[in-house]
């Protein structure tokens, strides 16, 4: 966004600052102003990238709760990026025993402890639904950001055979 402003304002700015400067001197000053503009633009992007926090998600088969262990197979992985209060999640899963039905971002009391659903993730299935991808972008509250940084947020994928959670994966650094 800084670059279009720099380019659009460059002509009038050069005329105002360098009134009377001609030839090679004008070209050198113009290049200097452009170089400074690019430095400002890219340093802003660098600072923004540094403020992002990245998390890994390892989706694993949930321990069976009131179901047969044969229904609990599969795995996957994903990643999450927190930029300010905006959390973006992407991931994939495969080899489920039955078709996936839903995916959520959830919050537990502690890392490894199941909890309540916060947001629904977009679930895209491939083939017979036993593999696919998950994605979502959400604005978190300050308490939710704190829970994320403490390892309390996790992804849960439900399936036909495991409606209480087939795959689980905590968002960890």
C-alpha positions in Angstrom: 0.0 0.0 0.0 2.9 2.3 0.6 4.4 1.7 -2.9 1.3 3.1 -4.8 1.4 6.2 -2.6 5.2 6.6 -3.2 4.8 6.3 -7.0 1.8 8.5 -7.3 3.3 11.3 -5.1 6.8 11.0 -6.6 6.4 13.4 -9.5 5.0 16.4 -7.6 7.4 15.7 -4.7 10.4 15.8 -7.0 9.2 19.0 -8.6 8.7 20.6 -5.2 12.0 19.5 -3.7 14.2 19.6 -6.7 13.0 22.7 -8.4 15.8 24.0 -10.5 17.9 20.8 -10.3 18.6 19.5 -13.7 20.2 16.6 -15.6 22.3 14.0 -13.8 21.8 15.5 -10.4 18.0 15.1 -10.7 18.3 11.4 -11.7 20.6 10.7 -8.7 18.2 12.4 -6.3 15.2 10.6 -7.9 16.9 7.2 -7.4 17.7 8.1 -3.8 14.1 9.0 -3.1 12.9 5.7 -4.7 15.4 3.7 -2.7 14.2 5.2 0.5 10.6 4.5 -0.5 11.4 0.9 -1.2 13.2 0.5 2.2 10.3 1.9 4.1 7.9 -0.3 2.3 9.8 -3.6 2.8 10.8 -2.8 6.4 7.0 -2.5 7.2 6.4 -5.9 5.6 9.3 -7.4 7.6 7.9 -6.1 10.9 4.5 -7.5 10.0 5.9 -10.9 9.3 7.8 -10.9 12.6 4.6 -10.3 14.5 3.0 -13.5 13.2 3.2 -16.6 15.4 3.2 -20.0 13.8 1.8 -23.2 15.3 1.9 -26.9 14.2 -1.0 -29.3 14.3 -0.5 -33.1 14.4 -3.8 -34.8 13.9 -3.9 -38.2 15.6 -6.6 -40.8 16.3 -8.6 -40.0 19.4 -8.7 -42.6 22.2 -12.0 -44.5 21.7 -14.9 -43.3 23.8 -17.7 -45.8 23.8 -16.7 -47.2 20.4 -14.6 -50.0 19.0 -10.9 -49.3 18.5 -11.2 -50.4 14.8 -13.2 -47.2 14.2 -10.3 -45.1 15.4 -7.7 -44.9 12.6 -6.2 -42.2 10.5 -4.1 -39.1 10.9 -3.1 -35.8 9.4 -1.3 -32.5 10.0 -1.8 -28.8 9.7 -0.5 -25.4 10.6 -1.9 -22.2 12.1 -0.8 -18.6 11.9 -1.8 -15.9 14.4 -1.4 -12.4 13.0 -2.7 -10.0 15.7 -6.0 -11.5 16.7 -6.6 -13.3 13.3 -6.0 -17.1 13.3 -5.7 -18.9 10.0 -5.7 -22.8 10.1 -5.0 -25.2 7.2 -4.5 -28.9 7.2 -5.2 -32.3 5.7 -6.2 -35.7 6.9 -6.4 -39.2 5.5 -7.1 -42.9 6.2 -10.1 -42.5 8.4 -12.2 -45.6 9.0 -15.4 -43.8 8.0 -16.3 -40.5 6.2 -15.5 -37.2 7.9 -18.6 -35.2 8.9 -17.4 -32.0 10.6 -14.3 -30.2 11.8 -14.1 -27.7 14.6 -11.6 -25.5 16.5 -12.1 -26.2 20.2 -10.8 -25.1 23.6 -9.8 -27.3 26.5 -9.0 -26.6 30.1 -5.4 -27.8 29.5 -3.3 -29.2 26.6 -4.6 -32.7 25.9 -8.0 -32.2 27.6 -11.0 -32.0 25.4 -13.4 -29.1 25.6 -16.0 -27.0 23.9 -16.3 -26.0 20.2 -15.3 -22.4 19.3 -15.5 -22.3 15.5 -16.5 -24.6 12.6 -13.7 -25.3 10.1 -14.4 -25.7 6.4 -14.1 -29.5 5.7 -13.4 -30.5 2.1 -13.6 -34.3 1.5 -12.0 -36.3 -1.3 -13.0 -39.7 -2.6 -15.3 -41.6 -0.1 -14.8 -38.9 2.5 -12.0 -40.6 4.5 -9.5 -38.0 3.4 -9.5 -34.3 2.7 -8.6 -30.9 3.9 -9.6 -28.4 6.7 -9.3 -24.6 6.6 -10.6 -21.5 8.5 -9.8 -18.0 9.5 -11.2 -16.5 12.7 -10.9 -13.4 14.8 -10.0 -14.5 18.4 -10.9 -12.7 21.6 -8.0 -11.8 24.0 -8.9 -14.8 26.2 -8.8 -17.1 23.1 -5.4 -15.7 22.0 -4.1 -16.4 25.6 -5.5 -20.0 25.4 -3.9 -20.5 22.0 -0.5 -19.4 23.4 -0.9 -21.8 26.4 -1.6 -24.8 24.1 -5.3 -25.1 25.0 -6.8 -24.8 21.4 -7.2 -27.9 19.3 -8.7 -29.1 16.0 -11.2 -32.0 16.1 -12.5 -33.9 13.1 -15.7 -36.0 13.6 -16.6 -38.9 11.4 -19.7 -41.1 10.8 -18.1 -43.9 13.0 -16.8 -41.4 15.6 -19.2 -38.5 16.1 -17.5 -37.5 19.3 -14.2 -36.9 17.6 -12.1 -39.1 15.3 -8.9 -37.0 15.0 -7.6 -34.5 17.5 -4.7 -32.1 17.1 -3.5 -29.4 19.5 -2.1 -26.1 18.1 1.5 -26.0 19.5 4.6 -24.1 18.7 
